[in-house]
C-alpha cells in the first residue's frame, strides 16, 4: 500500500476494516519513513495508530533490496517501492497517484485506489452510502478525483444504497 491511501483510510477511521478484509497490509520502507517516521515527528496521531498496527503485525514493512532506478527517478520513493513490492509479491497494489497507476497498469500489476476501497467497504456493508458519499466528495474536493470519476463512483455506490 502506498502512503496516500494509508493516510486517507486512517484519517477516516476505516483502515481497520481494510485490514480485516485483506488480513494484513504490506508497506515499503519508503512508505514507513514517509507516513510513520515523518508523521510521528510532526505529531500526527494517525502515524502513531499506523505504528501500532505495524507492531501488531497487521501492517508489515518490507525493504526493497534493489530499487529500480527508473521508478526511483520517475516516481516518489513510496510509490516506486510500492509498485516494486506488488510486482515482486504478485499482490494487489493500493495506490492513488496517476503516474503510479499508469506504470502499474503497463506492468500488469493489479491495483485499487482509495475510492475502490471505499466502494468495497460499501458493498460489504461496512460503511453506509452517506459515509461513502461524504468521503468520496472530500476526496474529490482535495483534488484526488475529477468530477467525471467522482460521478462514476457515485453511480456505482448507489447500487449498494
KABELGI-V951345 format. One record per backbone hydrogen bond with DSSP energy under -0.5 kcal/mol. NH is the residue of the N-H (numbers start at 1). CO is the residue of the C=O. E is the energy in kcal/mol with one decimal. If there is no record, write none. Layout:
nh->(NH,NH)
co->(CO,CO)
e->(E,E)
This chain:
nh->(2,6,7,8,9,10,11,12,13,14,15,18,19,20,21,22,23,24,25,27,29,32,33,34,35,36,36,37,38,39,40,41,42,43,44,47,48,49,50,51,52,53,54,55,56,57,58,59,60,62,65,69,72,73,74,75,80,81,82,83,84,85,86,87,88,89,90,91,93,95,95,101,102,103,104,105,106,107,108,109,110,112,117,118,119,120,121,122,123,124,125,126,127,132,133,134,135,136,137,138,139,140,141,142,143,144,145,150,151,152,153,154,155,156,157,158,159,159,160,161)
co->(94,2,3,4,5,6,7,8,10,9,9,14,15,16,17,18,19,22,58,60,62,28,29,30,31,31,32,32,33,35,36,37,38,40,39,44,44,45,46,47,48,49,50,51,52,54,53,53,25,27,63,67,68,69,70,71,76,77,78,79,80,81,82,83,84,85,86,86,110,93,112,97,98,99,100,101,102,103,105,104,108,93,113,114,115,116,117,118,119,120,122,121,121,128,129,130,131,132,133,134,135,136,137,138,140,139,139,146,147,148,149,150,151,152,153,154,155,156,157,158)
e->(-2.8,-1.5,-2.8,-2.9,-2.7,-1.5,-2.6,-1.7,-1.4,-2.6,-1.0,-1.6,-2.6,-2.5,-2.0,-2.2,-1.7,-1.4,-2.3,-3.1,-1.0,-2.3,-2.6,-2.4,-3.1,-0.6,-1.7,-1.8,-2.3,-0.5,-2.8,-2.0,-1.9,-1.1,-2.9,-0.8,-1.0,-2.0,-2.2,-2.2,-2.0,-1.7,-1.9,-2.5,-1.6,-1.6,-2.7,-1.3,-3.4,-2.5,-0.5,-0.5,-2.6,-1.7,-2.1,-2.7,-2.7,-2.7,-2.2,-2.4,-2.1,-2.7,-2.4,-2.3,-2.7,-3.2,-1.1,-1.5,-2.8,-0.7,-2.3,-2.3,-2.4,-2.2,-2.4,-2.7,-2.4,-1.4,-1.5,-3.0,-0.6,-2.7,-2.1,-2.4,-2.2,-2.3,-2.6,-2.2,-2.8,-2.2,-1.5,-2.7,-1.0,-2.3,-3.2,-2.6,-2.4,-2.5,-2.5,-2.1,-2.4,-2.0,-2.8,-2.2,-1.7,-2.2,-0.6,-2.7,-2.5,-2.0,-2.3,-2.5,-2.6,-2.1,-2.7,-1.8,-0.6,-0.9,-2.0,-1.2)
